Amino acid sequence: MVVDSKLMMSGIKNLVFAWWRYLLVALILVAAGSYFYFGNNGVSDATLTVTSGDFIRKVSVSGIVVAAKEVDLGFAASGRIAGTYAKVGQRVYSGTILAQTENGDLIAMLAEAKADLDALLSGTRPEEIAVASAAVYNAEAALVDAIRNAYTTSDDAVHNKTDSFFTNPRTDPKLSFIVSNASLKSAIESDRTSSPRY
């Protein structure tokens, strides 16, 4: 029996090539399996040093914050707010204007009374001049009283209504609630004693 040598060589080459291909695939599978089985899977050993100290527990929540205590401001005269001059959380001192109501009606009354006085002065009897002068005086007094009442109400809100936040508010004020920042607590208490009271 005669076998062609070319045919026999090509069969051996195909057999050797197929065997190496299977061996290479098997080695890759074994290497990948051992890496995942014996490997660290992304976990590394960590060393922690334990020391003594304060334990602080922090809580993060979301929602609406409601004040424990509120102070309502009141004005002697009703009307719209013309302007606010302090923001929430801003530190204010005695005498600081917090808000102002529109007093256009009082100013208009004063201007009207002055106009009536001017008209009377230009050719009226002394009795009419006295009545108009009294009206101007009364309008000026009403404006001054409205300003004083607004100041008194604001001062009362700042000083007397905030007394409930302190123990011994007039002699040795200490906050009556817990503040986690010691320097802030100290600053508030010292400002309470150093702010002038009218």
C-alpha positions in Angstrom: 0.0 0.0 0.0 1.4 3.3 -1.0 0.5 6.5 0.9 1.0 9.8 -0.6 3.6 11.7 1.6 2.0 15.1 1.1 -1.4 13.8 2.2 0.1 12.2 5.3 2.0 15.4 6.3 -1.0 17.6 5.9 -3.0 15.2 8.2 -0.3 15.4 10.9 -0.2 19.2 10.7 -3.9 19.4 11.1 -3.8 17.0 14.1 -0.9 19.0 15.8 -2.6 22.4 15.1 -5.9 21.2 16.5 -4.2 19.7 19.6 -2.4 23.0 20.4 -5.5 25.0 19.9 -7.4 22.9 22.4 -4.5 23.1 24.8 -4.3 26.9 24.6 -8.1 27.3 25.2 -7.9 24.9 28.2 -4.9 26.8 29.7 -6.8 30.2 29.4 -9.9 28.7 31.1 -7.8 27.3 33.9 -6.0 30.6 34.4 -9.3 32.6 34.4 -11.0 30.1 36.8 -8.2 30.1 39.2 -8.0 34.0 39.2 -11.7 34.2 40.1 -11.6 31.4 42.5 -8.4 32.1 44.3 -8.0 35.8 43.5 -8.9 38.7 45.8 -12.1 39.8 43.8 -11.3 43.5 44.3 -11.0 43.2 48.1 -7.8 44.4 49.6 -6.7 43.9 53.2 -7.0 47.1 55.2 -5.4 48.1 58.4 -7.3 50.3 60.8 -5.9 52.0 63.8 -8.3 52.3 66.8 -7.9 55.3 69.1 -10.0 56.5 72.0 -12.2 59.6 71.5 -15.7 61.0 71.4 -18.3 59.1 69.5 -20.3 61.4 67.3 -23.5 60.2 65.7 -24.6 62.2 62.7 -28.1 62.0 61.3 -29.1 63.3 57.9 -32.8 63.9 57.3 -35.0 65.9 55.0 -38.2 67.6 55.7 -39.7 70.9 57.0 -38.1 72.5 60.1 -40.5 74.1 62.6 -39.2 76.5 65.2 -39.7 75.5 68.8 -40.6 79.1 69.7 -41.8 82.0 67.6 -42.0 85.7 68.3 -44.8 87.7 66.7 -44.2 91.3 65.8 -46.9 93.9 66.0 -47.2 97.4 64.8 -49.2 100.3 66.3 -50.8 101.1 63.0 -52.0 98.6 60.4 -50.8 98.7 56.8 -48.5 97.1 54.3 -44.9 96.4 55.0 -42.8 99.0 53.2 -39.5 97.3 53.7 -37.6 94.7 55.7 -34.1 95.4 56.8 -33.0 92.1 58.5 -32.8 88.6 57.1 -33.6 85.4 58.8 -30.7 84.3 61.0 -29.0 87.8 60.9 -27.7 89.2 64.2 -29.4 92.4 65.1 -28.9 94.8 68.0 -31.0 97.1 70.0 -32.2 100.0 67.8 -31.9 98.1 64.6 -34.9 98.7 62.3 -36.2 95.3 61.4 -39.2 96.3 59.3 -41.2 99.4 58.4 -44.8 99.9 57.6 -46.1 102.3 54.9 -47.0 105.5 56.6 -48.2 107.3 53.4 -51.6 108.0 54.9 -50.1 109.8 57.9 -47.8 111.9 55.7 -50.7 112.7 53.4 -52.7 113.9 56.4 -49.8 116.1 57.5 -49.4 117.5 54.0 -53.2 118.2 53.8 -53.1 120.0 57.2 -50.1 122.1 56.1 -51.9 123.0 52.8 -55.0 124.0 54.8 -52.8 126.1 57.1 -51.1 127.8 54.2 -54.5 128.6 52.6 -55.7 130.0 55.9 -52.6 132.1 56.4 -53.1 133.8 53.1 -56.3 135.6 54.3 -58.3 134.1 57.0 -59.4 135.0 60.5 -57.1 134.2 63.5 -59.6 131.6 64.8 -59.4 129.6 61.6 -55.6 129.9 61.7 -55.5 128.5 65.3 -57.8 125.6 64.3 -55.6 124.8 61.3 -52.4 125.1 63.4 -53.9 122.7 66.0 -54.7 120.2 63.1 -51.1 120.4 61.9 -49.8 119.9 65.4 -52.1 116.9 66.0 -51.0 115.4 62.7 -47.4 115.8 63.6 -48.0 114.3 67.1 -49.8 111.3 65.5 -46.9 110.7 63.2 -44.4 110.9 66.1 -46.6 108.6 68.2 -46.8 106.1 65.4 -43.0 106.0 65.0 -42.5 105.7 68.8 -45.1 102.9 69.0 -43.4 101.0 66.2 -40.0 101.4 67.9 -41.4 100.3 71.3 -43.1 97.2 69.8 -39.9 96.2 67.9 -37.8 96.8 71.0 -40.2 94.7 73.1 -40.0 91.9 70.5 -36.2 92.0 70.5 -35.6 92.2 74.2 -38.6 91.0 76.2 -39.9 88.3 73.9 -36.4 86.8 73.5 -35.9 86.7 77.3 -37.6 83.3 77.2 -34.5 81.9 75.4 -32.2 82.7 78.4 -32.0 81.9 82.0 -31.3 85.1 84.1 -31.6 87.2 80.9 -30.9 90.5 82.6 -28.0 89.7 85.0 -26.2 86.6 83.8 -27.8 85.4 80.5 -27.3 81.7 79.7 -29.1 80.0 76.7 -31.9 77.8 77.9 -31.4 75.2 75.1 -28.4 73.2 73.9 -26.1 74.6 71.2 -23.6 72.2 69.8 -21.1 75.0 68.9 -19.5 76.3 72.1 -18.0 79.4 70.6 -21.4 80.4 69.1 -23.1 79.9 72.4 -20.5 82.0 74.2 -20.8 84.8 71.6 -24.6 84.9 71.9 -24.5 85.0 75.7 -21.8 87.8 75.7 -23.7 89.8 73.1 -26.8 89.6 75.2 -25.0 91.2 78.2 -23.2 93.8 76.1 -26.1 95.0 73.9 -27.5 98.3 75.3 -31.2 98.3 76.5 -33.3 101.4 76.1 
